[in-house]
Amino acid sequence: MEKLEPVFELAGRVLLAALFIPAGFSKISGFEGTQGYMEAMGVPGMLLPIVIALEIGGGVLLIAGYKTKLVALALAGFCFVSGFLFHFQPQDQMQMILFMKNIAIAGGFLLLVARGSGTFSLDNRFKKA
């Protein structure tokens, strides 16, 4: 298993990014609807471009393994905040499942903050240079 660790590190980063990159692009195509939903939940709609940049840009940086600890910390914070703002509704079982999903994903990001990007990453390549 130890020999496969670099592959698992890369796969983990790709799988986490696979959630955020399409979500960012869907927010672009549904910009007005997403903005309206944010505002209905008490979140300023003017933050949407920042959310899109974080999801798409953060996802791409995760795949590349560049500035991984910083990006993972930002995405962990995003998961916590968006989980509480949009899904923490104890009376609604489905929303609580989505809330726990956000919390679990944040946990994965915190592991990246602690461990870094791994062998197959730009962070590792630049560290050696």
CNS distance restraints for C-alpha pairs under 8 A (distance, minus, plus):
assign (resid   1 and name CA) (resid   5 and name CA) 6.51 0.50 0.50
assign (resid   4 and name CA) (resid   8 and name CA) 6.25 0.50 0.50
assign (resid   5 and name CA) (resid   9 and name CA) 6.11 0.50 0.50
assign (resid   6 and name CA) (resid  10 and name CA) 6.29 0.50 0.50
assign (resid   6 and name CA) (resid 118 and name CA) 6.18 0.50 0.50
assign (resid   6 and name CA) (resid 119 and name CA) 5.36 0.50 0.50
assign (resid   6 and name CA) (resid 120 and name CA) 6.25 0.50 0.50
assign (resid   7 and name CA) (resid  11 and name CA) 6.02 0.50 0.50
assign (resid   7 and name CA) (resid 120 and name CA) 7.60 0.50 0.50
assign (resid   8 and name CA) (resid  12 and name CA) 5.92 0.50 0.50
assign (resid   9 and name CA) (resid  13 and name CA) 6.37 0.50 0.50
assign (resid   9 and name CA) (resid 117 and name CA) 6.89 0.50 0.50
assign (resid   9 and name CA) (resid 118 and name CA) 5.89 0.50 0.50
assign (resid   9 and name CA) (resid 119 and name CA) 7.73 0.50 0.50
assign (resid   9 and name CA) (resid 120 and name CA) 7.80 0.50 0.50
assign (resid  10 and name CA) (resid  14 and name CA) 6.19 0.50 0.50
assign (resid  10 and name CA) (resid  63 and name CA) 7.32 0.50 0.50
assign (resid  10 and name CA) (resid 117 and name CA) 7.69 0.50 0.50
assign (resid  10 and name CA) (resid 118 and name CA) 7.34 0.50 0.50
assign (resid  10 and name CA) (resid 120 and name CA) 6.34 0.50 0.50
assign (resid  10 and name CA) (resid 121 and name CA) 7.70 0.50 0.50
assign (resid  11 and name CA) (resid  15 and name CA) 6.00 0.50 0.50
assign (resid  12 and name CA) (resid  16 and name CA) 6.17 0.50 0.50
assign (resid  13 and name CA) (resid  17 and name CA) 6.14 0.50 0.50
assign (resid  13 and name CA) (resid  62 and name CA) 5.72 0.50 0.50
assign (resid  13 and name CA) (resid  63 and name CA) 5.66 0.50 0.50
assign (resid  13 and name CA) (resid  65 and name CA) 7.67 0.50 0.50
assign (resid  13 and name CA) (resid 117 and name CA) 7.79 0.50 0.50
assign (resid  14 and name CA) (resid  18 and name CA) 5.99 0.50 0.50
assign (resid  14 and name CA) (resid  62 and name CA) 7.07 0.50 0.50
assign (resid  14 and name CA) (resid  63 and name CA) 5.18 0.50 0.50
assign (resid  15 and name CA) (resid  19 and name CA) 6.95 0.50 0.50
assign (resid  16 and name CA) (resid  20 and name CA) 7.12 0.50 0.50
assign (resid  16 and name CA) (resid  59 and name CA) 7.58 0.50 0.50
assign (resid  16 and name CA) (resid 105 and name CA) 7.80 0.50 0.50
assign (resid  17 and name CA) (resid  21 and name CA) 6.05 0.50 0.50
assign (resid  17 and name CA) (resid  58 and name CA) 7.63 0.50 0.50
assign (resid  17 and name CA) (resid  59 and name CA) 4.29 0.50 0.50
assign (resid  17 and name CA) (resid  60 and name CA) 6.96 0.50 0.50
assign (resid  17 and name CA) (resid  62 and name CA) 6.32 0.50 0.50
assign (resid  17 and name CA) (resid  63 and name CA) 6.54 0.50 0.50
assign (resid  18 and name CA) (resid  22 and name CA) 6.85 0.50 0.50
assign (resid  18 and name CA) (resid  59 and name CA) 7.27 0.50 0.50
assign (resid  19 and name CA) (resid  23 and name CA) 6.51 0.50 0.50
assign (resid  20 and name CA) (resid  24 and name CA) 6.11 0.50 0.50
assign (resid  20 and name CA) (resid  55 and name CA) 4.92 0.50 0.50
assign (resid  20 and name CA) (resid  56 and name CA) 6.36 0.50 0.50
assign (resid  20 and name CA) (resid  58 and name CA) 7.91 0.50 0.50
assign (resid  20 and name CA) (resid  59 and name CA) 5.85 0.50 0.50
assign (resid  21 and name CA) (resid  25 and name CA) 6.46 0.50 0.50
assign (resid  21 and name CA) (resid  55 and name CA) 5.65 0.50 0.50
assign (resid  21 and name CA) (resid  56 and name CA) 4.48 0.50 0.50
assign (resid  21 and name CA) (resid  57 and name CA) 7.77 0.50 0.50
assign (resid  21 and name CA) (resid  59 and name CA) 5.48 0.50 0.50
assign (resid  21 and name CA) (resid  60 and name CA) 7.35 0.50 0.50
assign (resid  22 and name CA) (resid  26 and name CA) 6.07 0.50 0.50
assign (resid  22 and name CA) (resid  56 and name CA) 7.60 0.50 0.50
assign (resid  23 and name CA) (resid  27 and name CA) 6.30 0.50 0.50
assign (resid  23 and name CA) (resid  55 and name CA) 7.01 0.50 0.50
assign (resid  23 and name CA) (resid  56 and name CA) 7.91 0.50 0.50
assign (resid  24 and name CA) (resid  28 and name CA) 6.59 0.50 0.50
assign (resid  24 and name CA) (resid  51 and name CA) 7.48 0.50 0.50
assign (resid  24 and name CA) (resid  52 and name CA) 4.72 0.50 0.50
assign (resid  24 and name CA) (resid  53 and name CA) 7.37 0.50 0.50
assign (resid  24 and name CA) (resid  55 and name CA) 5.16 0.50 0.50
assign (resid  24 and name CA) (resid  56 and name CA) 5.34 0.50 0.50
assign (resid  25 and name CA) (resid  29 and name CA) 6.50 0.50 0.50
assign (resid  25 and name CA) (resid  52 and name CA) 7.35 0.50 0.50
assign (resid  25 and name CA) (resid  56 and name CA) 7.23 0.50 0.50
assign (resid  26 and name CA) (resid  30 and name CA) 6.00 0.50 0.50
assign (resid  26 and name CA) (resid  31 and name CA) 7.99 0.50 0.50
assign (resid  27 and name CA) (resid  31 and name CA) 5.18 0.50 0.50
assign (resid  27 and name CA) (resid  34 and name CA) 6.21 0.50 0.50
assign (resid  27 and name CA) (resid  52 and name CA) 6.76 0.50 0.50
assign (resid  28 and name CA) (resid  52 and name CA) 7.30 0.50 0.50
assign (resid  30 and name CA) (resid  34 and name CA) 6.00 0.50 0.50
assign (resid  31 and name CA) (resid  35 and name CA) 5.97 0.50 0.50
assign (resid  32 and name CA) (resid  36 and name CA) 6.06 0.50 0.50
assign (resid  33 and name CA) (resid  37 and name CA) 6.17 0.50 0.50
assign (resid  34 and name CA) (resid  38 and name CA) 6.15 0.50 0.50
assign (resid  34 and name CA) (resid  48 and name CA) 7.90 0.50 0.50
assign (resid  35 and name CA) (resid  39 and name CA) 6.24 0.50 0.50
assign (resid  35 and name CA) (resid  45 and name CA) 4.74 0.50 0.50
assign (resid  35 and name CA) (resid  46 and name CA) 7.68 0.50 0.50
assign (resid  35 and name CA) (resid  48 and name CA) 6.47 0.50 0.50
assign (resid  36 and name CA) (resid  40 and name CA) 6.09 0.50 0.50
assign (resid  36 and name CA) (resid  45 and name CA) 6.88 0.50 0.50
assign (resid  37 and name CA) (resid  41 and name CA) 6.32 0.50 0.50
assign (resid  38 and name CA) (resid  42 and name CA) 6.45 0.50 0.50
assign (resid  38 and name CA) (resid  43 and name CA) 5.04 0.50 0.50
assign (resid  38 and name CA) (resid  44 and name CA) 6.62 0.50 0.50
assign (resid  38 and name CA) (resid  45 and name CA) 5.82 0.50 0.50
assign (resid  39 and name CA) (resid  43 and name CA) 4.95 0.50 0.50
assign (resid  39 and name CA) (resid  44 and name CA) 5.48 0.50 0.50
assign (resid  39 and name CA) (resid  45 and name CA) 5.51 0.50 0.50
assign (resid  41 and name CA) (resid  85 and name CA) 7.25 0.50 0.50
assign (resid  41 and name CA) (resid  86 and name CA) 6.92 0.50 0.50
assign (resid  43 and name CA) (resid  47 and name CA) 7.82 0.50 0.50
assign (resid  47 and name CA) (resid  51 and name CA) 6.41 0.50 0.50
assign (resid  48 and name CA) (resid  52 and name CA) 6.16 0.50 0.50
assign (resid  49 and name CA) (resid  53 and name CA) 6.12 0.50 0.50
assign (resid  50 and name CA) (resid  54 and name CA) 6.07 0.50 0.50
assign (resid  51 and name CA) (resid  55 and name CA) 6.11 0.50 0.50
assign (resid  52 and name CA) (resid  56 and name CA) 6.05 0.50 0.50
assign (resid  52 and name CA) (resid  57 and name CA) 7.95 0.50 0.50
assign (resid  53 and name CA) (resid  57 and name CA) 5.28 0.50 0.50
assign (resid  53 and name CA) (resid  58 and name CA) 7.34 0.50 0.50
assign (resid  54 and name CA) (resid  58 and name CA) 5.04 0.50 0.50
assign (resid  54 and name CA) (resid  59 and name CA) 7.67 0.50 0.50
assign (resid  54 and name CA) (resid  75 and name CA) 7.49 0.50 0.50
assign (resid  55 and name CA) (resid  59 and name CA) 5.81 0.50 0.50
assign (resid  55 and name CA) (resid  75 and name CA) 7.90 0.50 0.50
assign (resid  56 and name CA) (resid  60 and name CA) 6.23 0.50 0.50
assign (resid  57 and name CA) (resid  61 and name CA) 6.14 0.50 0.50
assign (resid  58 and name CA) (resid  62 and name CA) 6.03 0.50 0.50
assign (resid  58 and name CA) (resid  71 and name CA) 5.88 0.50 0.50
assign (resid  58 and name CA) (resid  72 and name CA) 7.93 0.50 0.50
assign (resid  58 and name CA) (resid  75 and name CA) 7.36 0.50 0.50
assign (resid  59 and name CA) (resid  63 and name CA) 6.36 0.50 0.50
assign (resid  60 and name CA) (resid  64 and name CA) 6.33 0.50 0.50
assign (resid  61 and name CA) (resid  65 and name CA) 5.85 0.50 0.50
assign (resid  61 and name CA) (resid  66 and name CA) 5.27 0.50 0.50
assign (resid  61 and name CA) (resid  67 and name CA) 7.11 0.50 0.50
assign (resid  61 and name CA) (resid  68 and name CA) 7.01 0.50 0.50
assign (resid  61 and name CA) (resid  71 and name CA) 7.34 0.50 0.50
assign (resid  62 and name CA) (resid  66 and name CA) 6.44 0.50 0.50
assign (resid  62 and name CA) (resid  67 and name CA) 7.97 0.50 0.50
assign (resid  62 and name CA) (resid  68 and name CA) 5.91 0.50 0.50
assign (resid  62 and name CA) (resid  71 and name CA) 7.13 0.50 0.50
assign (resid  62 and name CA) (resid  72 and name CA) 7.65 0.50 0.50
assign (resid  64 and name CA) (resid 121 and name CA) 5.85 0.50 0.50
assign (resid  64 and name CA) (resid 122 and name CA) 6.09 0.50 0.50
assign (resid  65 and name CA) (resid 117 and name CA) 5.42 0.50 0.50
assign (resid  65 and name CA) (resid 118 and name CA) 7.85 0.50 0.50
assign (resid  65 and name CA) (resid 120 and name CA) 7.49 0.50 0.50
assign (resid  65 and name CA) (resid 121 and name CA) 4.33 0.50 0.50
assign (resid  65 and name CA) (resid 122 and name CA) 5.24 0.50 0.50
assign (resid  65 and name CA) (resid 123 and name CA) 5.86 0.50 0.50
assign (resid  66 and name CA) (resid 117 and name CA) 7.76 0.50 0.50
assign (resid  66 and name CA) (resid 121 and name CA) 6.71 0.50 0.50
assign (resid  66 and name CA) (resid 122 and name CA) 5.16 0.50 0.50
assign (resid  66 and name CA) (resid 123 and name CA) 5.12 0.50 0.50
assign (resid  67 and name CA) (resid  71 and name CA) 6.12 0.50 0.50
assign (resid  67 and name CA) (resid 123 and name CA) 6.41 0.50 0.50
assign (resid  68 and name CA) (resid  72 and name CA) 5.77 0.50 0.50
assign (resid  68 and name CA) (resid 112 and name CA) 7.11 0.50 0.50
assign (resid  68 and name CA) (resid 113 and name CA) 7.25 0.50 0.50
assign (resid  68 and name CA) (resid 116 and name CA) 6.27 0.50 0.50
assign (resid  68 and name CA) (resid 117 and name CA) 5.68 0.50 0.50
assign (resid  68 and name CA) (resid 123 and name CA) 7.26 0.50 0.50
assign (resid  69 and name CA) (resid  73 and name CA) 6.08 0.50 0.50
assign (resid  69 and name CA) (resid 112 and name CA) 6.12 0.50 0.50
assign (resid  69 and name CA) (resid 113 and name CA) 4.32 0.50 0.50
assign (resid  69 and name CA) (resid 114 and name CA) 7.47 0.50 0.50
assign (resid  69 and name CA) (resid 116 and name CA) 5.72 0.50 0.50
assign (resid  69 and name CA) (resid 117 and name CA) 7.34 0.50 0.50
assign (resid  70 and name CA) (resid  74 and name CA) 6.28 0.50 0.50
assign (resid  70 and name CA) (resid 113 and name CA) 7.18 0.50 0.50
assign (resid  71 and name CA) (resid  75 and name CA) 6.16 0.50 0.50
assign (resid  72 and name CA) (resid  76 and name CA) 5.94 0.50 0.50
assign (resid  72 and name CA) (resid 109 and name CA) 4.97 0.50 0.50
assign (resid  72 and name CA) (resid 110 and name CA) 6.75 0.50 0.50
assign (resid  72 and name CA) (resid 112 and name CA) 6.23 0.50 0.50
assign (resid  72 and name CA) (resid 113 and name CA) 5.92 0.50 0.50
assign (resid  73 and name CA) (resid  77 and name CA) 6.22 0.50 0.50
assign (resid  73 and name CA) (resid 109 and name CA) 6.63 0.50 0.50
assign (resid  73 and name CA) (resid 110 and name CA) 6.58 0.50 0.50
assign (resid  73 and name CA) (resid 113 and name CA) 6.14 0.50 0.50
assign (resid  74 and name CA) (resid  78 and name CA) 6.18 0.50 0.50
assign (resid  75 and name CA) (resid  79 and name CA) 6.08 0.50 0.50
assign (resid  75 and name CA) (resid 106 and name CA) 7.20 0.50 0.50
assign (resid  75 and name CA) (resid 109 and name CA) 6.97 0.50 0.50
assign (resid  76 and name CA) (resid  80 and name CA) 6.29 0.50 0.50
assign (resid  76 and name CA) (resid 105 and name CA) 7.32 0.50 0.50
assign (resid  76 and name CA) (resid 106 and name CA) 4.25 0.50 0.50
assign (resid  76 and name CA) (resid 107 and name CA) 7.26 0.50 0.50
assign (resid  76 and name CA) (resid 109 and name CA) 5.47 0.50 0.50
assign (resid  76 and name CA) (resid 110 and name CA) 6.55 0.50 0.50
assign (resid  77 and name CA) (resid  81 and name CA) 6.08 0.50 0.50
assign (resid  77 and name CA) (resid 106 and name CA) 7.23 0.50 0.50
assign (resid  78 and name CA) (resid  82 and name CA) 5.84 0.50 0.50
assign (resid  79 and name CA) (resid  83 and name CA) 5.73 0.50 0.50
assign (resid  79 and name CA) (resid 102 and name CA) 5.19 0.50 0.50
assign (resid  79 and name CA) (resid 103 and name CA) 6.60 0.50 0.50
assign (resid  79 and name CA) (resid 105 and name CA) 7.06 0.50 0.50
assign (resid  79 and name CA) (resid 106 and name CA) 5.65 0.50 0.50
assign (resid  80 and name CA) (resid  84 and name CA) 6.29 0.50 0.50
assign (resid  80 and name CA) (resid 102 and name CA) 6.49 0.50 0.50
assign (resid  80 and name CA) (resid 103 and name CA) 6.06 0.50 0.50
assign (resid  80 and name CA) (resid 106 and name CA) 6.61 0.50 0.50
assign (resid  81 and name CA) (resid  85 and name CA) 6.07 0.50 0.50
assign (resid  82 and name CA) (resid  86 and name CA) 5.70 0.50 0.50
assign (resid  82 and name CA) (resid  87 and name CA) 7.48 0.50 0.50
assign (resid  82 and name CA) (resid 102 and name CA) 7.82 0.50 0.50
assign (resid  83 and name CA) (resid  87 and name CA) 5.15 0.50 0.50
assign (resid  83 and name CA) (resid  88 and name CA) 6.33 0.50 0.50
assign (resid  83 and name CA) (resid  98 and name CA) 7.47 0.50 0.50
assign (resid  83 and name CA) (resid  99 and name CA) 4.93 0.50 0.50
assign (resid  83 and name CA) (resid 100 and name CA) 7.82 0.50 0.50
assign (resid  83 and name CA) (resid 102 and name CA) 5.52 0.50 0.50
assign (resid  83 and name CA) (resid 103 and name CA) 7.07 0.50 0.50
assign (resid  84 and name CA) (resid  88 and name CA) 4.88 0.50 0.50
assign (resid  84 and name CA) (resid  99 and name CA) 6.96 0.50 0.50
assign (resid  87 and name CA) (resid  95 and name CA) 4.90 0.50 0.50
assign (resid  87 and name CA) (resid  96 and name CA) 6.19 0.50 0.50
assign (resid  87 and name CA) (resid  98 and name CA) 6.17 0.50 0.50
assign (resid  87 and name CA) (resid  99 and name CA) 4.96 0.50 0.50
assign (resid  88 and name CA) (resid  95 and name CA) 6.54 0.50 0.50
assign (resid  88 and name CA) (resid  96 and name CA) 5.93 0.50 0.50
assign (resid  88 and name CA) (resid  99 and name CA) 5.77 0.50 0.50
assign (resid  89 and name CA) (resid  93 and name CA) 7.89 0.50 0.50
assign (resid  89 and name CA) (resid  95 and name CA) 6.02 0.50 0.50
assign (resid  89 and name CA) (resid  96 and name CA) 6.12 0.50 0.50
assign (resid  90 and name CA) (resid  95 and name CA) 7.68 0.50 0.50
assign (resid  90 and name CA) (resid  96 and name CA) 6.10 0.50 0.50
assign (resid  92 and name CA) (resid  96 and name CA) 6.30 0.50 0.50
assign (resid  93 and name CA) (resid  97 and name CA) 6.27 0.50 0.50
assign (resid  94 and name CA) (resid  98 and name CA) 6.39 0.50 0.50
assign (resid  95 and name CA) (resid  99 and name CA) 6.08 0.50 0.50
assign (resid  96 and name CA) (resid 100 and name CA) 6.10 0.50 0.50
assign (resid  97 and name CA) (resid 101 and name CA) 6.17 0.50 0.50
assign (resid  98 and name CA) (resid 102 and name CA) 6.34 0.50 0.50
assign (resid  99 and name CA) (resid 103 and name CA) 6.38 0.50 0.50
assign (resid 100 and name CA) (resid 104 and name CA) 6.04 0.50 0.50
assign (resid 101 and name CA) (resid 105 and name CA) 6.15 0.50 0.50
assign (resid 102 and name CA) (resid 106 and name CA) 6.16 0.50 0.50
assign (resid 103 and name CA) (resid 107 and name CA) 6.32 0.50 0.50
assign (resid 104 and name CA) (resid 108 and name CA) 6.54 0.50 0.50
assign (resid 105 and name CA) (resid 109 and name CA) 6.37 0.50 0.50
assign (resid 106 and name CA) (resid 110 and name CA) 6.18 0.50 0.50
assign (resid 107 and name CA) (resid 111 and name CA) 6.42 0.50 0.50
assign (resid 108 and name CA) (resid 112 and name CA) 6.64 0.50 0.50
assign (resid 109 and name CA) (resid 113 and name CA) 6.33 0.50 0.50
assign (resid 110 and name CA) (resid 114 and name CA) 6.22 0.50 0.50
assign (resid 111 and name CA) (resid 115 and name CA) 5.95 0.50 0.50
assign (resid 111 and name CA) (resid 116 and name CA) 7.82 0.50 0.50
assign (resid 112 and name CA) (resid 116 and name CA) 4.94 0.50 0.50
assign (resid 112 and name CA) (resid 117 and name CA) 6.32 0.50 0.50
assign (resid 117 and name CA) (resid 121 and name CA) 6.14 0.50 0.50
assign (resid 117 and name CA) (resid 123 and name CA) 6.79 0.50 0.50
assign (resid 117 and name CA) (resid 124 and name CA) 7.45 0.50 0.50
assign (resid 118 and name CA) (resid 124 and name CA) 6.70 0.50 0.50
assign (resid 119 and name CA) (resid 124 and name CA) 5.88 0.50 0.50
assign (resid 120 and name CA) (resid 124 and name CA) 7.02 0.50 0.50
assign (resid 120 and name CA) (resid 125 and name CA) 7.99 0.50 0.50
assign (resid 121 and name CA) (resid 125 and name CA) 6.39 0.50 0.50
assign (resid 122 and name CA) (resid 126 and name CA) 5.99 0.50 0.50
assign (resid 123 and name CA) (resid 127 and name CA) 6.08 0.50 0.50
assign (resid 124 and name CA) (resid 128 and name CA) 6.41 0.50 0.50
assign (resid 125 and name CA) (resid 129 and name CA) 6.50 0.50 0.50
